[in-house]
Amino acid sequence: MSSKLYIMKNEVREYRRTRELSQADLAEGLGVSRQTIIAIENGRYSPSLPLAFRIARYFEVPVETMFDPSEEAEA
């Protein structure tokens, strides 16, 4: 039996670019690795709930604006 992995769609890349931040800048601001930011932006990784809230707070938007659980993409 194969199980599918679903990743929530997110707006991280769009918000980062709007603020003219590099992936490294955002990673440093959030206390994570650049690789984590890359994986989130590319839909290969869904952040933990605490990290999702940190990202939303960083951009001063509600978490449901940044991450849309109703828009899952198959990974």
C-alpha positions as CSV (number, residue, x, y, z in Angstrom):
1,M,0.0,0.0,0.0
2,S,1.5,3.3,-1.0
3,S,1.0,6.4,1.0
4,K,1.0,9.9,-0.5
5,L,2.7,12.8,1.1
6,Y,0.9,16.1,0.9
7,I,2.6,19.5,1.4
8,M,0.6,22.7,2.2
9,K,0.9,25.4,-0.4
10,N,2.6,28.5,1.0
11,E,3.4,32.1,0.1
12,V,6.9,32.2,1.7
13,R,8.7,32.8,-1.6
14,E,6.3,35.6,-2.6
15,Y,6.5,37.4,0.7
16,R,10.3,37.0,0.8
17,R,10.7,38.5,-2.7
18,T,8.3,41.3,-1.9
19,R,10.6,42.3,1.0
20,E,13.7,41.8,-1.3
21,L,15.2,39.3,1.1
22,S,17.5,36.5,0.1
23,Q,16.8,33.0,1.3
24,A,19.9,33.4,3.6
25,D,18.5,36.6,5.1
26,L,15.1,35.0,5.9
27,A,16.8,31.9,7.3
28,E,18.9,34.0,9.6
29,G,15.9,36.0,10.7
30,L,14.0,32.8,11.5
31,G,17.0,30.9,13.0
32,V,16.8,28.1,10.5
33,S,19.1,26.9,7.7
34,R,18.9,28.3,4.1
35,Q,18.2,24.7,3.1
36,T,15.0,24.7,5.2
37,I,13.8,27.9,3.5
38,I,14.6,26.4,0.1
39,A,12.7,23.2,1.0
40,I,9.6,25.1,2.3
41,E,9.5,27.3,-0.8
42,N,9.8,24.4,-3.2
43,G,7.1,22.5,-1.4
44,R,9.4,19.6,-0.3
45,Y,8.9,20.3,3.4
46,S,6.0,21.6,5.6
47,P,7.3,23.5,8.6
48,S,6.5,22.5,12.1
49,L,3.6,24.5,13.7
50,P,6.0,26.6,15.8
51,L,8.1,27.5,12.7
52,A,5.0,28.2,10.6
53,F,3.9,30.7,13.3
54,R,7.4,32.3,13.4
55,I,7.3,32.7,9.6
56,A,3.8,34.3,9.7
57,R,4.9,36.6,12.5
58,Y,8.1,37.5,10.7
59,F,6.0,38.8,7.8
60,E,3.2,40.2,10.0
61,V,0.4,38.1,8.5
62,P,-1.9,35.5,9.9
63,V,-0.6,31.9,9.6
64,E,-3.5,31.0,7.4
65,T,-2.5,33.7,4.9
66,M,1.0,32.3,4.7
67,F,0.0,28.6,4.7
68,D,-3.2,27.3,3.2
69,P,-4.1,23.8,4.4
70,S,-7.0,23.6,1.9
71,E,-4.4,23.9,-0.9
72,E,-2.4,20.8,-0.5
73,A,0.0,19.7,-3.3
74,E,1.0,16.1,-3.7
75,A,4.8,15.7,-3.1
